[in-house]
Amino acid sequence: TTSTTHFNSGNVISNNNIFDFYNSTSTSNGGTGLNVSSGNTDWSVTGNSFYQTATRTTYGAAAVVSAINISNTAGSNFTVTGNYVGGTAPLCAGTAYTINATTTVVFRGILISVGVTPVSNVTSNTVRNLSITTTSASTAQSAFSVQNGGLNVDGNTIGSQSATGDIVFSTSGTGAIFSAFLVGNGTTGQGVINITNNNVGGISVTGAGTISLRGISFQSSGIVASTQYTVSGNTIGGTVANSIQNSTNASILGIAGFSSQTTSTNSVANNVVRNMTTTGTSTSNTVIGILSQGSTGGIYSTTGNTVSNL
């Protein structure tokens, strides 16, 4: 880990079935299918299937479950393409990949935290056919969690464009957030992050807690406040009514921009946001197609988008 010249590089993990990875006692790792950490760079992870053949119920408190976890901000040029997360069989087939926990387990399906240059590519992956129940109030619950780095996140599929309830998330925790894409929530540094041509739909959030539901959430603050985002060509919400729905007393946001950087323009362009529904009864039930506000300011160009059926 002393320098990039010593790192493992050029490794290829392709076309494997990786399943039933599970730890019932750890309070940090509840099971990770592929874990790439310090001392690694320039890996290719392609065409693999990650799934569970049985319902998992017992976890340590706050344990994180991930199919793919690539976390090394000193490494870069990672390729994560054509992988499948979900189901009880390869290619997200079978019944739902099910977590039914009475503890505060946190699900982060594909987690990426890498260096700025050369950019890493997270493309054409599928996360679907999931049923996640927890007691956690974590704001990091997500299908994709992209924390740090220079990244192209393109052409990925979360859930279904034609069915409701393909991904169901439920918690009794208050203040939880479930995001299809949670982007830029790291602290060590980021480059340009492009979130393009992704499809999100068929997500339902329920439970006794208050859970905000977000399609694409991107943010920056402090050391990473200079991050520039391009969010374009994405489809949030499928073709059916109630494609993305929240029955708890909290917000539902199609595309949520919390980036505060003022050195360059964040572009939110040519996206489609549709068929989102909230059924809660609280005054906290905010419904927003596209939010471009920054947390403490920020520059946005929001053009050519289509928002309908909210």
Secondary structure in CASP SS format (residue, H / E / C, confidence):
PFRMAT SS
TARGET T0000
AUTHOR 0000-0000-0000
METHOD secondary structure of the structure
MODEL  1
T C 1.00
T C 1.00
S C 1.00
T H 1.00
T H 1.00
H H 1.00
F C 1.00
N E 1.00
S E 1.00
G C 1.00
N C 1.00
V E 1.00
I E 1.00
S E 1.00
N C 1.00
N C 1.00
N E 1.00
I E 1.00
F E 1.00
D C 1.00
F C 1.00
Y C 1.00
N C 1.00
S C 1.00
T C 1.00
S C 1.00
T C 1.00
S C 1.00
N E 1.00
G E 1.00
G E 1.00
T E 1.00
G E 1.00
L E 1.00
N E 1.00
V E 1.00
S C 1.00
S C 1.00
G C 1.00
N E 1.00
T E 1.00
D C 1.00
W C 1.00
S E 1.00
V E 1.00
T E 1.00
G C 1.00
N C 1.00
S E 1.00
F E 1.00
Y E 1.00
Q C 1.00
T C 1.00
A C 1.00
T C 1.00
R E 1.00
T C 1.00
T C 1.00
Y C 1.00
G C 1.00
A C 1.00
A C 1.00
A C 1.00
V E 1.00
V E 1.00
S E 1.00
A E 1.00
I E 1.00
N E 1.00
I E 1.00
S E 1.00
N E 1.00
T C 1.00
A C 1.00
G C 1.00
S C 1.00
N C 1.00
F C 1.00
T E 1.00
V E 1.00
T E 1.00
G C 1.00
N C 1.00
Y E 1.00
V E 1.00
G C 1.00
G C 1.00
T C 1.00
A E 1.00
P H 1.00
L H 1.00
C H 1.00
A E 1.00
G C 1.00
T C 1.00
A C 1.00
Y E 1.00
T E 1.00
I E 1.00
N E 1.00
A C 1.00
T C 1.00
T C 1.00
T C 1.00
V C 1.00
V E 1.00
F E 1.00
R E 1.00
G E 1.00
I E 1.00
L E 1.00
I E 1.00
S E 1.00
V E 1.00
G C 1.00
V C 1.00
T C 1.00
P C 1.00
V C 1.00
S E 1.00
N E 1.00
V E 1.00
T E 1.00
S C 1.00
N C 1.00
T E 1.00
V E 1.00
R C 1.00
N C 1.00
L E 1.00
S E 1.00
I E 1.00
T E 1.00
T E 1.00
T C 1.00
S C 1.00
A C 1.00
S C 1.00
T C 1.00
A C 1.00
Q E 1.00
S E 1.00
A E 1.00
F E 1.00
S E 1.00
V E 1.00
Q E 1.00
N E 1.00
G E 1.00
G E 1.00
L E 1.00
N E 1.00
V E 1.00
D E 1.00
G C 1.00
N C 1.00
T E 1.00
I E 1.00
G E 1.00
S C 1.00
Q C 1.00
S C 1.00
A C 1.00
T C 1.00
G C 1.00
D C 1.00
I E 1.00
V E 1.00
F E 1.00
S E 1.00
T E 1.00
S C 1.00
G C 1.00
T E 1.00
G E 1.00
A E 1.00
I E 1.00
F E 1.00
S E 1.00
A E 1.00
F E 1.00
L E 1.00
V E 1.00
G C 1.00
N C 1.00
G C 1.00
T C 1.00
T C 1.00
G C 1.00
Q E 1.00
G E 1.00
V E 1.00
I E 1.00
N E 1.00
I E 1.00
T E 1.00
N C 1.00
N C 1.00
N E 1.00
V E 1.00
G E 1.00
G C 1.00
I E 1.00
S E 1.00
V E 1.00
T E 1.00
G C 1.00
A C 1.00
G C 1.00
T E 1.00
I E 1.00
S E 1.00
L E 1.00
R E 1.00
G E 1.00
I E 1.00
S E 1.00
F E 1.00
Q E 1.00
S E 1.00
S C 1.00
G H 1.00
I H 1.00
V H 1.00
A C 1.00
S C 1.00
T C 1.00
Q E 1.00
Y E 1.00
T E 1.00
V E 1.00
S E 1.00
G C 1.00
N C 1.00
T E 1.00
I E 1.00
G C 1.00
G C 1.00
T C 1.00
V C 1.00
A C 1.00
N C 1.00
S C 1.00
I E 1.00
Q E 1.00
N E 1.00
S C 1.00
T C 1.00
N C 1.00
A C 1.00
S C 1.00
I E 1.00
L E 1.00
G E 1.00
I E 1.00
A E 1.00
G E 1.00
F E 1.00
S E 1.00
S C 1.00
Q C 1.00
T C 1.00
T C 1.00
S C 1.00
T C 1.00
N E 1.00
S E 1.00
V E 1.00
A E 1.00
N C 1.00
N C 1.00
V E 1.00
V E 1.00
R E 1.00
N C 1.00
M E 1.00
T E 1.00
T E 1.00
T C 1.00
G C 1.00
T C 1.00
S C 1.00
T C 1.00
S C 1.00
N C 1.00
T C 1.00
V E 1.00
I E 1.00
G E 1.00
I E 1.00
L E 1.00
S E 1.00
Q C 1.00
G C 1.00
S C 1.00
T C 1.00
G C 1.00
G C 1.00
I C 1.00
Y E 1.00
S E 1.00
T E 1.00
T E 1.00
G C 1.00
N C 1.00
T E 1.00
V E 1.00
S E 1.00
N C 1.00
L C 1.00
END
